[in-house]
């Protein structure tokens, strides 16, 4: 299994490099842009002296590369910083401290991440089940009425924005039918059952839209596989349509599904802002938007890095799954 | 009751009538071949026998009865029970015909379980059994491999194993060997033969290759445009065809055992118009080459091959490389050998590909041998391709010197090589994974001659061809044009590619494609370009009005003509043809080959003809080099190599070529068995 170990190592190094590049870009984009960070952080009523003090405290006068260096240092070994009155220690991996509150960025992320992951992982299970299922069904019933109906439905799913789906679901299910209370996030560790109930609607909202994409992709790649020669072989040997579609064609369609899933999972971790806002979920996406609005740069940089980490991770997992799904793929 | 009874079968795809009123019968245990060119409807018939057109929109008329099942009337379930169990099909391309995602054994087991209600374990055991039966070594272990881990021949064996799993009464083989190398083809055909002897199943063979049919069946049915042209016992149809189309078809099939009838006829060009037709060639050179071909013109006589004659009447030396003979005043243009060019004694210790020997004033233009031109005794043991290790191998081996020397001694020897390759090597991959596709090949091409390069897939022949035109950089060695080393693409050396479909841009008119080399050369005058392209189109047998048409509007043969016209546009001296006719039907193949010969004569072109088809190569080449695993194992005048092969690999290749005469085929099969047993 040395091949796999080598692959994992190379992949990990690549991931670190990618994250480094992301951090540099983020740093330059946010810190080198015009705008008085100290003034914004201090607030509109601060006197110039206070602003100056804040700037010193935040080390805003240091050159950019130096600050970036401290930032990297913090991630690797942790760092001490002044809170104005005392010196606090932030242990590795330290992403710095929020300008707005005295909270450490790592801490903020740790409180938000479980919410986002709860949402995305649950939704992913749903979108894979619904999307791939619908895709397989329409590939099997190709050319018939049921296939056209399904295809039309998925087209509608792709075309409808998530917030519309979410609003409609919420109004109908919670408002009109009163099947569920309006969702309010409950942490998994507090009450797993309530956690699941509270996330049910967000899951479906996120999954319905995604599932439409997966259904279309699955259908298309299965039809492509069904046209291949090896399907003809098994048909000529009396293998039934159900086995042809469910066993042979689906297997061929797995690779693109894996690839799309990796992308969507990674970006949904930080990108489900609309759903988080709609359902009041205190997740990464919401926090990120907030941080950008108030120019809380350490939080922005930290969160972007975490999101980047998940995108990279999801793609690495996808590569491994790829090789498992298709043995012709050699991991290098 | 017959095994197969087809009556008045017709298959229509939309407006196209692919099969039109076809009737035939196949008795239990008999073998019938459907032979025809592409578009004749033969594969459509094969699919119809299993009812594979059902649900595709094709309209099937007439009646089909296979192993007691009325295919037209049967329910879907009845059809499924027929497919695989009573009649099994083997397809052309064994790679795409197997599911890439599952282990071979699992795929066979799956098919077996469709027809027998046995356990997974039993089905898996059956899979191993049939894999073993078709000669997959270590079947238990290999049954867990996926198709991509098998070679082409093994995949086809696996597919045949799948067909055997349920012990069908009828085997339908649709071009079962077309994608395979000739030696592998022979193995597969032998396997089918043996299986038929042992199981007594009937065989319906669909093929475009008359030779393959002659090897395998009792009866042939020649098809054209969906109709029967001729039907009868194989020996009768092939020996004494009664229909003109059958005669034409048979005449177009290149014969590996027949000498080239139309000589490359550089002689004619030289004799007719030494200056005009070959403006750049020295008259002297042209004449000397032509004299070398003198014998070839006389009908049916063994031509005094170029190498021998031009070497100044020293026949002994001609094949020094393989015979290890000593030669006086000889020249061995091709192959790993040693030849002496001055009156000293040269002894070439020539094992194939690893020639070594001592030579005095010798010249070895081609391949890993030793060439010593200095007037001392040169001794060197050259590992194949490693161009010798002689201390006496000085710069003297540079072409100018060699040529001069050769000329000086063997007066009248042409010596003017238009294209030479010295110690060419090309690796793919890096580090430990590096693989030498071409491994130390040297060769030389005279003006106006045709050098055939034959080899099976993976022999490196295409890589070699691409290096000759400069499309690939050699890892080591060099290509010389007119005696000068060349790097990069040389307009005087053009290429005709294998696949006329993919080598033309589908979004550009063929005229534009042909004009590319002209524009590349800096021609800007649109009228001149159009005029020249029109001329070229007419030259290759198309019409000037075809300028604005697109590749999809042409047939395969016409597209290859376009490819040739494009190669001609740059006024080349040399054209390297990489499998130029392998994608074409035999009749089209013959036309394209004839066109190449014509162009060669008129324009004094030198051709390098790279192909896997031994028969085609024989029919076009003056000299032949046989490649295997990146090296030239044997080379020489075409007739000598074919009539009296020295290298075991060449012998093996020639023995594998299907014979057109069923009796000869049977003899060859016996010979192959002996060879395999030995």
Interface residues (C-beta under 8 A of the other chain):
Chain A: X228 X229 X230 X232 X233 X234 X235 X236 X237 X238 X239 X240 X243 X247 X248 X251 X252 X325 X326 X327 X328
Chain B: X50 X52 X79 X80 X81 X82 X83 X84 X85 X88 X89 X91 X93 X96 X97 X98 X99 X100 X101 X102 X107 X110 X111 X114 X115 X146 X148 X159 X162
